Amino acid sequence: MTKSHRFLRLMRFILLQIVIVVLLLEIIARAIDPLGVSYYPETARYFDTLVLEEPIGYRNRPGLEDVFYGVPVKINAYGMRDREVGEKISGEFRLLVLGDSVPFGIGVRYEDSFPHQIEMLLNERYPNAGRFSALNLGVPSYNTEQELIQFKSLGLTLAPDAVMLLFSANDIEPKRWVLEKRSRWFVDLTQRSYAGSLLFVLWRGVRSALVATPLAPAHASNALPENTGVALAEYRLDSPRWQAIERSLASIHTQLKTRGIPFVLFTNEELPHIIEMLETVARREGFPIVNLRLQGDPRWAGQDASLFRNSVVDGHPSPLGNRVLATLMVESLERLKVTGNR
């Protein structure tokens, strides 16, 4: 046998061993879901269901009903993760909730999502004030431009009495950035595989340890690899992406102001320069902004931060995290007198 034949046999043997190891790792990862890596393939699976449509980019598929992230997900006829919405009844107060995967409620039941928790809390606090309805317009990975389009095309038709928007740092990304990243076959294949996702998370952990930076959980449908650095670099006054956010927020507020409908901007970001930029826009346009700090509230300060998110990998709010967000939001809405005299 020649050296070239021996080399080819060795390469085939090594390749076979690699395939066997990857298959075993895939089976094990699917069985025990270490670190919550199912977040990545489940995100890929949900994005497969989206309806591609311009100018909004994409939207939830109306009538979709399946299990994603281990919980039932049902999309109504309007493309909302909510019950069916009928005509507004007498005495009903409708709060429209705009945002991305956080209000959508990735990883939690609809009943545990913070929009529904807000509705429950308001109806508990004001049992004799008619009915409060919080309408969930959250769509995974939406940016502020998409939220504006959705607000104009759908939100206003639902006759809201107040509108709130939860802003996340990656809302500065372009409309279809997640889909564009997944257009690369290696990224898409890695995200769909439990083994690939686990290896990516482990590699990310090693890299973070080497450069002495904390490993942040994924949020809002981050595709592999991460895009956080690109997003944060866009937070400059001269950035076209930031200017798109300013225009979108200003447009939402202007349209509501002419109708006498209050608008509140919420965020739970930690980076001071992002909060400062949002506050500047809010002051200039004249709408309130509330920075939600779960760990800064004495009721939850000192508690294990892992209790408020889905898993090590998935940083979306857990049922407890959603309940805390809803509590802080309701208290803020009351303080701002958004719910009127009810």
N, C-alpha and C positions, 0 to 999 in steps of 0.2 A: 504493500500500500504506500503510495507516494505521500510526501509531506502535505501537499495540497489537499488530498483526500482526508488525511487525518485531521487537518485543520477544519475542513468543512464539517466533518462528523462532530468535532468538539463544539463548533459554533451551533450546530443543530441541537446538540445535547444541552448546551447552556440556554439556548432560546426556549427549549421545551421546559426546562426547570423554571425559567422566568415566568412562562405562561402558567405553569402549575401553581407557582407561588401567588401570582396575581389573582388567579381564579379562587384559590383558597382564601386569600385576603378579602376578596369581594363577598364570598359566602359568609365569612365571619363578620365582616363589617355590616352586612345587611341583617344579620341575626341579632347583633348586640348594639349596633349604632353607636360606636365609641365617639365621645365628645359631641354627639349630635350632628355628625357629618351628613345625615340624611337631608339636612337643610339644602345642600347644593343640588343633588339630583331631584329633589322635590320641587325646587325652584325651576329647574329646567323643564320638568314635567308640566308645571303650571303655565309657564310661558309658552309651551306648545299649544295651549288652548286659546291664547289671546286672539282677538280679531284685529288684524292689521288694517288700519284705516287712516287716511289723511283728512285734515291736517293734524289730528291729535296723535298720530303715530300708531297707537293701539288702544284697545279697551278690553275690559272683562267680557267674556262671551255670555250674552244673555241666555238664561235657561240652563247654564252649566250646573251640574250636580254630581259631585264625586268626593273622594277623600284625598286631601292633600295635607302634607305635614302632619299626618296622623289624626286629622280632625275633619269632620264633614264641612264641605264648602258648597254653598248654594248661591247662585247668582240670579237675581230677579230679572224681570223683563226689561228693565232699564239698564242692565249691566252693573248693578250695585250688589255688593254682598250684604243683602238686607232682605227683609220680608217684602212682599209685593206692596207697592205704594199706590194707594187709590186717591180719590178726590179728598181734598182737605175738609175735615169736618168742623162743625161749629165749636169754638173754644179750643181748638188744637193749636199749639205753639210748635212750629217746626224749626229745628236747629240743623243747619246743613253743615256737615263735617267734610272738609276737603283735605286731601293728603295722599300719602303713598302707602307702602305696605304696613305701616304702623297702625293707622286707623282701619285698614283692611282687616288686620288681625291675623297675620301669619303665625301659624302654630297654635292658635287658640280657637275655641268654638266661637261662633257668632255671638252667643250670649255672654262670652267673656271679653269680647272686644270693647275698647274703651268708649266708642260711640254708644253702644247699647247700654254699657254701665252708666254713662251720663244720663241716658233716658230713664233708667231705673231709679237713679239717685234723685233726679228732679221730681219724678212722680211720687217718690217716697216722701220727699221734703214738702211738697205742696199738693197734698191729696185732694184739696178742694179748689184747685186752680185750673180746672180743665185738664187736657191731656198734653204732655210733652212728648214730642217725637224727635229723635236724633237720627237723621238720615245719613247713612254711611256711603260717601262717594270715594272712599280710598281705593286706589289701584296700585299694585306693586310697581315700584320704581318710577312713578310719575314725578315729573319735575314741575316747577311753578307755572311754566307756559302751558303744560298740559292741563293743569288744574284750572287755569283761566279758561281754556277752551271748553273744558267739561262744565265749568260753572255757567258759561254763556249758553251752551247748547242744551244742557240738561238742568243744571241747578236752579236757574231762574224759573223754569217751568214748574218746579215743585213748590212754588209759593213759600219760600223760606221767611221766617220772622227774624232770624239771626243767622250769621255765617261765621264759622271759625275755620282756620287753616293751621295744620300742624306742619311746621317747616323742619326739614332734616338737611344735614350738610350736603348730602349727595343730590339734593334737589337742583343743584347748579349744573348737573350733567345734561348733555343734549337729550332730545326726546327719546331716541331709540338706542342709547349707548349700550345697554345690556344686550339687546339683540345683535348689535353690530359686533360686540366682543364674541358672542357665541357663533358668529359666522365663521370664525376660525375653527377648523375641525378639531384641533388638539384641545382647545379650550372647551368646546362643546362636549367632546368625548370625556374629558377629565371630569367635568361637572356632572355628567350623567352617571358616572361610576362611583360607587361607594368607596372602592379601593383607591381610585384616583383622587377622590376628595380627601380621604384620610391621609394619603401621602402628601397632598398639597398642604393640609393643615399642619402636619408634622414638620414639613420643610419650612413653613412660615414661622412655626414656633422656634425652630433652631435659628433661623435667620434673625428673628426678633431678639433672641437671647444673645446672639453674637454682637448685635449693635446696641444692646441694652435698652431696647424700647419695649413698652408693654404691648402685648398681643390683644388687639381689640376684636370683639366678636363681629361677624359680618352683619350687615344691616341693609334692608331695603333692596334685596335681590342682587347683592354684589356678585357679579360673574367672576369666574376665575380667569386670570389672576386679578388681584385687587386693583382698584382704580382710585383709591383714596387720595394718593399724592397728587394726581392730576386734578381732582375735584378741588382740593384745598388751595392749589396754586391759582385757581380762577377767582379767589376771593380778593379781588382788587377793584377799585372804583372804575378803572379804565377797561376792565374785562368785559367783552361782549356778553359773556354768559351771566355775569352779575347784573349788567344793565337790563338783560332780558327778565331777570327776577324782579328788579325794581319796577319795570313797566307792567309786569303781570300783576304784582301786588297793588300798584297804583290803580290799574284798570278795574280790578275786582272791587276795591274800596270805592272808587268813583261811581261805579254803576249801582252799588248798594246805597251810597250816600244820597243819590238822587231819588231813591225809593224810600228813604228813611229807615233802612235796615242796618242794624249794627254789625260791625265786622271786627273780629278779634284774631290777632296772629299769635299762635303759640309756638314755642320751640323748646327743646330740651337739650340743646347743644352745649358743649362745655368750653369750646374755644372762644376766648374773649373777643377776638377780632371779628368773628362771624356774628356774635351777639351785638357788637357795637355797630356793624354795618346794617343789621336788621333794625336796630333801634333808630338809626339815622333816618332810614326810609319811613318808619312808623311816625316819627316826630314830624317829618316834612309833610306827609300825607294826612296826618291827623287821626290815625287809628291806634288803638292800644296794642302793646305787645307784652306777652307774659312768658318769662323764662321759667320753665318747670324744673325744679331741682329736687328730685326725690330724696337724695341723700342729705340735702341741706335742711330738710324738714325734720324737726325734733321727733315727730311721730315715727319716723323710719330711719333716722340717723343711726349709724353704727351697725345696722343690720347687714347681713351677708348680701353683697350686691348680686350674687348668683341667683338669689330668690326672685329677683325682679325681671330676669330674662329667661328665654326658653332653654338655652343650653350654653356650653362653653363656646360653641361655634356660632350659634344663632343669637344675636343680641336683641331680637325683637322682644317686646314685653311679654312676660308670662301672664297667666290669669291674675296673679297678685300685682304684677307691674301695671297691667291695664286698669285694675281696680284703683291703684294709687293715682295713676294719671287721671282717671275719671274724677276722683275725689278732688284733686288739686284744680282741675279744670272747672268743675262745678262751683267750687269756692271762689275762683277767679271771676266766673260769669256773674255770680251773685254780687261780688265786690264792685264789678263794673256796671251793675244794674242792667245787664243784657236781657235778663228775663223779665224786665219791666216791673209792674206792680203785682205780679202774680205771687 
